[in-house]
Amino acid sequence: MRQNHKALLALEDGTTWPGYAFGAIGERTGEVVFNTAMTGYQEVLTDPSYYGQIVVMTAPHIGNTGVNTDDPESRKLWLSGFVVRAASPRVSNWRAQTSLDDYLREHGVVGITGVDTRALVLHIREAGAMRAVISSHEVDPNRLVEMARQAPSMEGLDLVHDVTCAEPYHWTDAVEPQWILDRNVVSSDTDRHAFHVVAYDYGIKHNILRLLASHGCRVTVVPATASASAVLELDPDGIFLSNGPGDPAAVTYGVEAVRDLLGKKPIFGICLGHQILGLALGGTTYKLRFGHHGANQPVRNADTTHVEISSHNHGFAVDADSLPKSVEITHLNLNDGCVEGLRVKDLRAFSVQYHPEAAPGPHDAAYLFEQFIELMKHMTPLGK
């Protein structure tokens, strides 16, 4: 960290937030959002769903546990910038292999520390997520505010093309035994690979793939642009729709493919995959004021009436009023009432807006992977 090197976060509404540089020196634009998780900053940094965003952490001390090679959720860091109240100058954890400062610098991510994140988060809550610039290069407030105003809006932006894989690949790594908390997760090799799942990569997280493998799935990951016919040629037992960044309505190729797959195979979607399923079913999506980003969102399960504490990362949501009557709303957010889950039994399709793979986050919704397994177990042709 460079306590004498000034940095600045400038928002399109003209407000500026001073601090000091850490991580890479540079200048990046993006949509500024805040994350309320107390832990899991490495997973946040490597989550492709944050592509194109500047993330503000509400927890005051970030970097205490350092960084390791086991926790990344993808092949690289995707976010545009990282904003913290106090970046820890010391690392204290037995798993740590490097510091957060060095990690950001190595991967070219611009960071800023010393920011009054409490005031900044309150401002974003009132004004909403907006375009911003983070700079440790040239901190002229007027220039940076104008730069923020010229940055592209997240609405209408297809970012999936930038984060998806170029070619199909197979995934076999399961959850390591010491991290298994769900009794339904396969802990031995005996029952593995009983089902073939084709997973659409809209920006898929590694822990989703690990959990699918741990539940007895042989996983083939395909690019977001894969057609329905190409997926069906792989003869899957089920189809998974992953998380990802940007505006779901802009991912028209994904919506078209899922629409063509409905009813042919069991489908399970998470986050952006949930939104794409909603669009494929005839619904619409809308942008939230400041989104849901964190590991402590309360969601009510309509089937059980239980409240699940869940991990979230989304700036868009499915409009409940736009969905056909055949679509059941299975989960609702208790903070703002937005749709957190949907299901169409006749089509064997369901999805959730939040992250049951929970990296970072709680494990209240791990049962959803087992529901997907049950759908594949009882797969029978429609109409029979």
VMD Tcl script that draws the C-alpha trace (Angstrom):
set ca {
  {0.00 0.00 0.00}
  {1.10 3.51 -0.74}
  {-0.14 5.80 2.02}
  {1.31 8.87 0.29}
  {-0.11 8.07 -3.15}
  {-3.52 9.71 -3.46}
  {-6.42 8.05 -5.24}
  {-9.98 9.12 -6.00}
  {-13.36 7.54 -6.68}
  {-15.57 9.85 -8.78}
  {-19.28 9.22 -9.39}
  {-21.40 10.43 -12.27}
  {-23.54 12.52 -9.90}
  {-20.51 14.73 -9.21}
  {-19.55 13.36 -5.79}
  {-15.93 12.36 -5.17}
  {-14.45 10.09 -2.53}
  {-10.74 10.48 -1.72}
  {-8.37 7.83 -0.42}
  {-5.01 6.23 -1.05}
  {-3.83 3.82 -3.71}
  {-3.37 0.12 -3.18}
  {-3.15 -2.68 -5.69}
  {-2.40 -1.59 -9.26}
  {-1.85 2.03 -10.21}
  {-4.22 3.08 -12.95}
  {-7.68 4.26 -13.91}
  {-10.85 2.25 -14.56}
  {-14.53 2.96 -15.19}
  {-17.41 0.80 -14.00}
  {-20.71 0.69 -12.16}
  {-20.17 1.28 -8.44}
  {-21.95 -1.20 -6.12}
  {-21.49 -2.29 -2.51}
  {-21.09 -5.75 -1.00}
  {-22.23 -6.42 2.58}
  {-20.35 -9.71 3.17}
  {-18.01 -9.80 6.15}
  {-15.76 -12.42 4.54}
  {-14.96 -13.83 1.12}
  {-13.28 -10.89 -0.59}
  {-11.15 -13.22 -2.73}
  {-14.29 -14.92 -4.05}
  {-15.77 -11.48 -4.77}
  {-12.68 -10.44 -6.70}
  {-12.78 -13.56 -8.89}
  {-16.55 -13.72 -9.47}
  {-17.22 -13.03 -13.19}
  {-20.59 -11.53 -12.25}
  {-18.70 -8.44 -11.02}
  {-17.22 -7.80 -14.45}
  {-17.62 -4.10 -15.29}
  {-18.22 -3.06 -11.66}
  {-16.34 -1.17 -8.96}
  {-17.03 -2.98 -5.68}
  {-17.22 -1.22 -2.31}
  {-16.88 -3.51 0.72}
  {-18.95 -2.50 3.75}
  {-16.81 -4.50 6.20}
  {-14.19 -2.04 7.50}
  {-11.09 -4.28 7.51}
  {-10.29 -6.10 4.28}
  {-7.22 -8.20 3.53}
  {-6.58 -9.59 7.02}
  {-6.54 -13.22 5.85}
  {-4.52 -12.62 2.70}
  {-5.00 -14.56 -0.53}
  {-4.47 -18.21 -1.49}
  {-4.63 -20.33 -4.64}
  {-7.57 -22.48 -3.48}
  {-10.37 -19.91 -3.18}
  {-10.64 -18.20 -6.61}
  {-14.05 -18.60 -8.25}
  {-12.71 -18.32 -11.81}
  {-9.52 -18.05 -13.83}
  {-8.90 -14.33 -13.16}
  {-10.02 -11.15 -11.39}
  {-12.92 -9.53 -13.24}
  {-14.01 -6.40 -11.39}
  {-12.98 -2.90 -12.50}
  {-11.95 -1.59 -9.08}
  {-11.95 -2.34 -5.35}
  {-12.87 0.18 -2.62}
  {-12.23 -0.42 1.10}
  {-12.18 1.49 4.36}
  {-8.93 -0.03 5.59}
  {-6.77 -2.45 3.63}
  {-4.91 -4.54 6.17}
  {-1.11 -4.01 6.06}
  {-0.63 -7.41 7.70}
  {-1.69 -10.91 6.71}
  {-2.53 -13.45 9.41}
  {-3.91 -16.78 8.21}
  {-2.37 -20.22 7.85}
  {-3.74 -20.57 4.30}
  {-2.43 -17.21 3.05}
  {0.17 -17.22 0.28}
  {0.27 -13.53 -0.59}
  {-1.24 -10.20 0.46}
  {-4.34 -8.59 -1.03}
  {-2.26 -5.59 -2.11}
  {0.17 -7.79 -4.05}
  {-2.70 -9.85 -5.50}
  {-4.46 -6.78 -6.91}
  {-1.19 -5.41 -8.26}
  {-0.32 -8.72 -9.94}
  {-3.70 -8.85 -11.69}
  {-3.92 -5.18 -12.63}
  {-6.88 -4.27 -10.40}
  {-6.96 -0.68 -9.16}
  {-7.77 -0.33 -5.46}
  {-8.42 2.56 -3.10}
  {-8.22 2.46 0.70}
  {-8.98 5.05 3.36}
  {-12.39 5.82 1.87}
  {-15.33 6.66 4.16}
  {-17.19 3.58 2.94}
  {-19.99 4.01 5.48}
  {-20.93 7.37 3.98}
  {-20.36 6.08 0.44}
  {-22.68 3.10 0.91}
  {-25.41 5.30 2.39}
  {-25.04 7.56 -0.65}
  {-25.36 4.64 -3.09}
  {-28.42 3.37 -1.20}
  {-30.12 6.74 -1.67}
  {-28.90 7.63 -5.16}
  {-28.61 4.10 -6.58}
  {-25.80 2.28 -8.33}
  {-24.20 4.52 -10.93}
  {-21.30 4.93 -13.29}
  {-17.99 5.77 -11.67}
  {-14.23 6.04 -12.14}
  {-11.53 4.84 -9.77}
  {-8.13 6.46 -10.34}
  {-4.71 6.47 -8.75}
  {-3.19 7.95 -11.88}
  {-4.38 11.54 -12.16}
  {-6.87 12.60 -9.50}
  {-8.45 15.67 -11.09}
  {-12.07 15.57 -9.78}
  {-13.67 17.43 -12.69}
  {-11.99 15.26 -15.31}
  {-12.90 12.04 -13.52}
  {-16.55 13.00 -13.00}
  {-16.88 13.75 -16.71}
  {-15.16 10.45 -17.49}
  {-17.71 8.63 -15.31}
  {-20.56 10.30 -17.17}
  {-19.16 9.09 -20.49}
  {-18.86 5.46 -19.33}
  {-21.39 2.93 -20.72}
  {-24.51 2.21 -18.68}
  {-25.03 -1.31 -17.37}
  {-28.54 -1.33 -18.85}
  {-28.51 -2.88 -22.30}
  {-24.95 -4.16 -21.87}
  {-24.08 -7.74 -22.88}
  {-20.98 -8.64 -20.86}
  {-21.40 -12.40 -21.11}
  {-19.46 -12.49 -24.39}
  {-16.38 -11.25 -22.51}
  {-16.44 -13.78 -19.65}
  {-17.68 -17.02 -21.22}
  {-15.33 -19.83 -22.24}
  {-14.15 -20.02 -25.84}
  {-14.57 -23.79 -26.18}
  {-16.45 -26.56 -24.33}
  {-14.57 -28.34 -21.54}
  {-15.16 -31.03 -18.93}
  {-15.14 -30.39 -15.19}
  {-14.41 -33.17 -12.69}
  {-13.10 -31.51 -9.50}
  {-15.45 -31.99 -6.55}
  {-15.65 -30.24 -3.19}
  {-12.75 -31.28 -0.99}
  {-13.91 -33.50 1.91}
  {-12.96 -31.02 4.65}
  {-15.39 -28.45 3.22}
  {-18.43 -30.75 2.85}
  {-21.29 -29.54 5.06}
  {-24.24 -30.99 3.13}
  {-25.02 -34.63 3.95}
  {-26.39 -35.10 0.41}
  {-23.05 -34.33 -1.20}
  {-21.28 -37.42 -2.51}
  {-18.15 -37.96 -0.42}
  {-16.71 -40.91 -2.35}
  {-16.13 -41.73 -6.00}
  {-18.70 -44.57 -5.95}
  {-21.76 -42.62 -7.13}
  {-20.04 -39.88 -9.07}
  {-20.75 -39.19 -12.72}
  {-24.20 -40.80 -12.60}
  {-25.64 -37.81 -14.49}
  {-24.37 -35.78 -17.40}
  {-25.01 -32.06 -16.93}
  {-24.34 -29.49 -19.64}
  {-23.62 -26.15 -17.98}
  {-23.97 -22.90 -19.88}
  {-21.07 -20.62 -18.99}
  {-22.44 -17.09 -18.69}
  {-19.65 -16.43 -16.16}
  {-19.82 -19.61 -14.11}
  {-18.26 -19.88 -10.64}
  {-16.01 -22.79 -9.76}
  {-17.94 -23.72 -6.64}
  {-21.08 -24.34 -8.70}
  {-19.10 -26.80 -10.81}
  {-17.59 -28.41 -7.71}
  {-21.02 -28.94 -6.17}
  {-22.45 -30.41 -9.36}
  {-19.52 -32.84 -9.47}
  {-19.93 -33.64 -5.77}
  {-23.60 -34.47 -6.32}
  {-22.75 -37.16 -8.83}
  {-22.61 -35.19 -12.07}
  {-20.29 -35.41 -15.04}
  {-20.18 -31.79 -16.17}
  {-19.61 -30.43 -19.66}
  {-19.28 -26.64 -19.72}
  {-20.27 -24.94 -22.98}
  {-19.93 -21.35 -24.22}
  {-22.87 -19.01 -23.69}
  {-23.49 -18.93 -27.43}
  {-24.01 -22.69 -27.76}
  {-27.25 -23.46 -29.58}
  {-29.98 -25.68 -28.19}
  {-29.30 -28.28 -30.87}
  {-25.58 -28.36 -30.03}
  {-26.41 -28.91 -26.36}
  {-28.92 -31.68 -27.08}
  {-26.34 -33.44 -29.26}
  {-24.27 -33.88 -26.09}
  {-27.14 -35.99 -24.69}
  {-27.32 -34.40 -21.22}
  {-29.47 -35.60 -18.34}
  {-29.91 -31.99 -17.26}
  {-28.99 -28.44 -18.25}
  {-27.56 -25.82 -15.91}
  {-27.75 -22.05 -16.51}
  {-25.00 -20.16 -14.70}
  {-24.50 -16.78 -13.10}
  {-22.94 -13.94 -15.07}
  {-22.61 -10.16 -15.52}
  {-24.55 -7.45 -17.33}
  {-28.13 -6.97 -18.47}
  {-29.96 -10.29 -18.99}
  {-32.23 -8.78 -21.65}
  {-29.14 -8.15 -23.79}
  {-28.22 -11.86 -23.80}
  {-30.73 -12.61 -26.55}
  {-28.85 -15.67 -27.84}
  {-29.03 -17.23 -24.37}
  {-32.76 -16.58 -24.05}
  {-33.41 -18.07 -27.49}
  {-31.42 -21.23 -26.70}
  {-33.16 -21.78 -23.36}
  {-36.57 -21.23 -24.94}
  {-35.75 -24.01 -27.42}
  {-34.61 -26.31 -24.59}
  {-37.67 -25.91 -22.36}
  {-39.41 -29.21 -21.76}
  {-36.70 -31.29 -23.39}
  {-34.42 -31.71 -20.35}
  {-34.52 -30.68 -16.66}
  {-33.20 -27.12 -16.27}
  {-31.71 -25.43 -13.19}
  {-30.63 -21.78 -13.26}
  {-28.79 -19.52 -10.83}
  {-28.54 -15.70 -10.87}
  {-28.24 -14.58 -14.52}
  {-29.38 -18.09 -15.45}
  {-32.54 -17.45 -13.40}
  {-33.16 -14.21 -15.27}
  {-32.57 -15.84 -18.65}
  {-35.02 -18.61 -17.74}
  {-37.57 -15.96 -16.73}
  {-37.14 -14.21 -20.08}
  {-37.38 -17.51 -21.98}
  {-40.68 -18.23 -20.20}
  {-42.11 -14.93 -21.45}
  {-41.28 -12.62 -18.56}
  {-39.32 -9.39 -18.44}
  {-36.51 -8.07 -16.23}
  {-35.78 -4.70 -14.66}
  {-32.84 -2.98 -13.00}
  {-32.74 -2.74 -9.21}
  {-31.89 0.58 -7.56}
  {-28.64 -0.62 -6.00}
  {-28.85 -4.38 -6.40}
  {-28.26 -7.20 -3.96}
  {-24.60 -7.90 -3.25}
  {-23.63 -9.76 -0.09}
  {-24.06 -12.88 2.01}
  {-26.92 -11.92 4.32}
  {-30.10 -11.47 2.27}
  {-33.29 -13.00 3.77}
  {-35.32 -15.07 1.29}
  {-38.64 -16.78 2.05}
  {-39.20 -20.25 0.61}
  {-42.88 -20.48 -0.39}
  {-42.89 -24.29 -0.17}
  {-41.60 -24.53 3.40}
  {-42.28 -20.95 4.64}
  {-38.72 -21.04 6.01}
  {-36.51 -17.98 5.73}
  {-33.13 -18.68 4.18}
  {-30.14 -16.41 4.66}
  {-28.54 -16.29 1.26}
  {-25.65 -14.99 -0.81}
  {-26.51 -12.55 -3.62}
  {-24.86 -10.72 -6.48}
  {-27.28 -9.20 -8.97}
  {-28.36 -5.80 -10.23}
  {-31.38 -6.99 -12.23}
  {-34.49 -8.99 -11.29}
  {-37.40 -10.80 -12.94}
  {-40.67 -8.83 -12.96}
  {-43.24 -10.99 -11.14}
  {-46.19 -9.38 -12.92}
  {-44.75 -10.23 -16.34}
  {-44.61 -13.99 -15.79}
  {-47.25 -16.32 -17.28}
  {-49.68 -17.99 -14.87}
  {-47.96 -21.34 -15.42}
  {-44.85 -20.02 -13.61}
  {-44.76 -20.47 -9.83}
  {-42.82 -17.98 -7.73}
  {-41.03 -20.16 -5.18}
  {-38.87 -17.63 -3.33}
  {-39.27 -13.95 -2.42}
  {-36.77 -11.46 -1.01}
  {-37.98 -10.18 2.37}
  {-36.11 -6.88 2.02}
  {-37.72 -5.63 -1.19}
  {-40.14 -8.34 -2.33}
  {-38.36 -9.16 -5.59}
  {-38.56 -12.61 -7.19}
  {-35.82 -14.91 -5.88}
  {-37.01 -18.20 -7.34}
  {-39.37 -19.63 -9.95}
  {-40.52 -23.02 -11.18}
  {-42.54 -24.61 -13.99}
  {-43.25 -28.19 -12.95}
  {-44.57 -29.36 -16.33}
  {-41.35 -28.21 -18.01}
  {-39.10 -29.53 -15.21}
  {-37.44 -26.12 -14.97}
  {-36.60 -24.08 -11.89}
  {-34.20 -21.34 -10.86}
  {-33.13 -19.04 -8.06}
  {-31.82 -15.49 -8.19}
  {-29.42 -16.00 -5.30}
  {-26.36 -18.26 -4.90}
  {-26.96 -21.64 -3.20}
  {-23.33 -22.59 -3.89}
  {-22.56 -19.89 -1.30}
  {-19.01 -18.83 -2.00}
  {-18.88 -16.66 0.00}
  {-22.01 -17.04 2.08}
  {-24.26 -19.33 4.14}
  {-25.38 -22.84 3.18}
  {-29.14 -22.59 3.79}
  {-30.01 -23.28 0.14}
  {-27.65 -26.17 -0.65}
  {-30.74 -28.42 -1.01}
  {-31.41 -26.91 -4.46}
  {-28.64 -29.00 -6.02}
  {-30.34 -32.11 -4.61}
  {-33.63 -30.99 -6.19}
  {-31.87 -30.82 -9.55}
  {-30.54 -34.34 -9.02}
  {-34.04 -35.60 -8.21}
  {-35.41 -34.08 -11.43}
  {-32.78 -35.93 -13.44}
  {-33.41 -39.17 -11.53}
  {-37.10 -39.10 -12.40}
  {-36.71 -37.85 -15.94}
  {-39.44 -39.21 -18.24}
  {-40.55 -37.96 -21.66}
  {-43.23 -35.28 -21.51}
  {-46.72 -36.55 -22.20}
  {-46.02 -40.08 -20.98}
}
mol new
graphics top color blue
foreach p $ca { graphics top sphere $p radius 0.5 }
foreach p [lrange $ca 0 end-1] q [lrange $ca 1 end] { graphics top cylinder $p $q radius 0.2 }
display resetview
